[in-house]
Structure formats: structure tokens, C-alpha cells
Amino acid sequence: MDVQAVNVVIGGEAGQGLVTVGQLLAKSLVRSGFEILVSQSYMSRIRGGHNTFTIRCGVGPILAPREGVDLLIALDRETIAIHAQELAPGASTIVDVALFEGVEISCASCLKVPFNDISKPRYHNVVALGAAGALLGLDRTPASTASLLLNFEAVATALIAILFFRESVGRRILWAVGLITVASILLTWNGGNWGFSLGALAIVGACFLWGLDNNLTRHISGKDPLMIVGVKGIGAGLFSLLIVFILKAPMPSFGFILIGMMVGVICYGLSIQLFILALRGLGSARTGTLFGIAPFVGAALSIIFLKEIPQTFFWVAVPVMILGAWLMLSEDHAHQHTHDPLEHAHAHSHPDEHHEHGHEGATRAISGQHTHLHHHQPVMHSHPHSPDLHHRHDHSNKMG
């Protein structure tokens, strides 16, 4: 249910605890970042009379109540009958399934919850509160929180690369990481509600694991990218399929599966393969940070193809992103360094100052990209470079 603007009515007999439920729901909405307006009606101060507790909530200022009910929490049958004509299109009604036993009640919008199977009668109002919270999405992390926290992947990748894998990152690249991250945050900020929860912690944890995955993948990036993508894809796919079976989630139709596979070939397979090649040539921190430009590419495509008008923050974020990208792409990192003896296999070409080996049995010079096991002799020289496959030397005494 969209909580951008929702009118919630809790109805029941006096004494059923609807005020308690209303106050708890109101507090939960406020703590999730929503604006609310509360009103109550008392038809009776004694048990047995019909009372209501109404909450209008939204992401912007709420100045007055309105007619039309988007979510009706009915603690008795009378509530269903009294408010049936007030339900807005697409409205939902939370009711106890026991209210329908032996009685014909017309309620197309009803979500029947087995209150008695969940709790004792005195706690039915709390069961209704839980159902309402789930329907309103209060058990989930707000979209604005999630979109902002997803920018932590680039930061996590860079921090892990610097702190744990000792990747060379100077002040210029640190500025670039910071600027691109700030630009991404500006772009994904939509002014919506903000809330911190276990879901938010889960997103931060996922970003940290993605950052770790990026750094570990960098260390095998010299291998065949197609093979790496295949192994990762099969592993992730089988694990996801296992979760589907454990949760007993319904399987989509063959048509949706086929469409998903076609999208996955481009948006996952090709994307990850290019990402691995970038890890091979640029290192984790730089690749992860440049990957943070992706939201700007999406925004630009939406302007071109969907004719969308970008938010004000987009025009603020663009120059910040351009400055960060320029700092990174124009890096000129050069100093005298030593290559230790190394034997490995990866795609390379000749002539190349790092690949001056011969090819036993070859009758002519080999040109173009080719892959084979080859040996690097120790050499000391100076030239501009990035922390690629051949430049993972120590920079303990260098910053810049």
C-alpha cells in the first residue's frame, strides 16, 4: 500500500482498545518519518458503543482530515457495515476471520486474519495493529533510506581495498570517491521519509559484502571473465532458487522466466564481465567508485528516452559527479617501482613493456589478444600506472 497519502480508520466497540492501537500506529508512522493528523469520534463512552480513531498520514504536511477510507481496521461487524460506503477505490479492510462465522457479510476489500489462532481475545487489537503495520510497509525500510544507503557500496569497496588489501589510493582518489558518493546521494535523495531500522542495517551489511566481493573478485580478475561470471551466476542462482523452495514461493510462468534470463544476460552477465575487466585494469577502489556513476547514466537515459524532467538535486549533483570523475580519470600516478618475478595467465598483447616474453615454437611474432601461461622477469622502471594486474606493489611511504 502506498503510504504517500493514506487515511486509516480504526473502528470497534468502546473497550476493545482501539485508542491504544491508534496511538501505537500513530507513533510508528511518526518514527518512520511520516506526517500525521489524528481525529477521534466517540458514540459511546461505555462498552458496546461504536467508536473510531482516524489517522491521516503522508510524506508532506497534513493540514486537515479528509473523507474516504484507504485502510479500515474493523474490530467488530458493525464497523464494516457503517464504513462500507466510505471506502476509497483500492481500499483494504483488516478483519478477524471469526466475524464471518455463520454470518453472510459482503466485504470484497476484507483481508481476513485469524485473530484467534494468533492470540487470546484480549490481544486482538494488537494482532490488528501488526497486520496494519505490515500492510503499510512499516516492517520495511523506507525507499528513500534504501536508495541512499545503497551508495555505501562504493565507499565499502574503497575502504576494504585500502584497509585490508592495501590498494594504492592517494588523496586525489579519496577526493574522487567522496565527490562521486556525495553526488550519488544527492541524485537518489527524493525528499521522502527517512527511517533507520534492521532493514537499513541489512542494506549496509549487503553493501559491505558487495564491497568484499568486489575486492576478492579483483584478485582473480586475471582469470577468464566469462568463467568467473558463469560460476558466480550459477552459485547465486541456485542459492536464490533454494530460498524460493524453502519459503514455498510460487514459481513464475515460463514466459517470465525466459524474459528474466534475457535481461540477466545483459544486465548481469555482460555487466559483471565488464566490471571484472575494469577490476583487472583499475583496481577495486577506482572501479567501485566509477560504478557509482551508474545512477547518472540511468537519469540521462530517462531524460532522453522517457522525456522525464529531472529533480533540482540532479543539476546540483551533475557538476559534483563530473569533478569526481575527472579527478579519478585524469590521475597521473608515476614513480619508480619494482616488478617481482611472476608467472600467471591472462589475456595480453604485444608489444608491451610488461610482456616481452617469447613464444616457444612460434615461427612469427604473435599479435592481437591471446592468453597463455607466461613468466615475468624482475624489472625496475618508472611510468604512469594504476593498481592493475601488474602493479600491486606496496605504497607505504607514498601518498598522492
VENBEL-V626968 format. One line per field, one symbol per residue. ss: DSSP state (H for helix, E for strand, L for the rest). phi: phi as a letter, one per 30 degrees, with the letter a starting at -180 (. if undefined). psi: psi as a letter, one per 40 degrees, with the letter a starting at -180 (. if undefined). A space follows every 10 residues. Layout:
ss->???
phi->???
psi->???
//
This chain:
ss->LLLLEEEEEE EEELLLLHHH HHHHHHHHHH HLLLEEEEEE EELLLLLLLE EEEEEEEELL LLLLLLLLEE EEEELLHHHH HHHHHHEEEE EEEEEEHHHH LLLLLLLLLE EEELHHHHLL HHHHHHHHHH HHHHHLLLLL LLHHHHHHHL LHHHHHHHHH HHHLLLLLLL HHHHHHHHHH HHHHHHHHLL LLLLLLLHHH HHHHHHHHHH HHHHHHHHLL LLLLHHHHHH HHHHHHHHHH HHHHHHHLLL LLLHHHHHHH HHHHHHHHHH HHHHHHHHHH HHLHHHHHHH HLLHHHHHHH HHHHHLLLLL LHHHHHHHHH HHHHHHHHHL LLLEEEEEEL LEEEEEEELL LLLLLLLLLL LLLLLLLLLE EEEEEELLEE EEEELLLLLL LLLLLLLLLL
phi->.dcdabccbc bldejdiddd dddddddddd ddjcdbbcbb bbdaccejdd bbbcbcbadc eccadbdjcc bccccadedd ddcedcddei dbbcbdeddc dibdbdadcd cdcdeddcad edcddddddd ddddddiddb deeddddddd ddedddeddd dddcchddbc ddddddeddd dddddddddc iddbacaddd dddddddddd dddddddedc ddddeddddd dddddddddd dddedddhdd dddddddddd ddddeddced dddddddded ccjddddddd dddeeddddd ddddcchdcd dedddddedd ddddddeddc ebcbadbccd eababadabb dadcbcdcbe idcbdccida badbccddab abadabdddc bcddbecbbk
psi->hhedhhhhhh iaiheefddd dddddddddd eeeiiihhii hheheihdih iihhhhiiea hheiiiihhd hhhheidddd ddedeehihe iihhihddee hehhhhgdeh hhhgddedii deeddddddd dddddeeeei hidddddddd eedddddddd ddddefihha dddddddddd dddddddehe eaihihaddd dddddddddd ddddddddee eeihdddddd dddddddddd ddddddefii hiiddddddd ddddddeddd dddddddddd deiddddddd deeddddddd dddddefihi iddddddddd ddddddddde hghhihihhi hhhihihiii iheegeiihh eheihhiihi hihihhihih ihihiigade gfiifdehh.
//
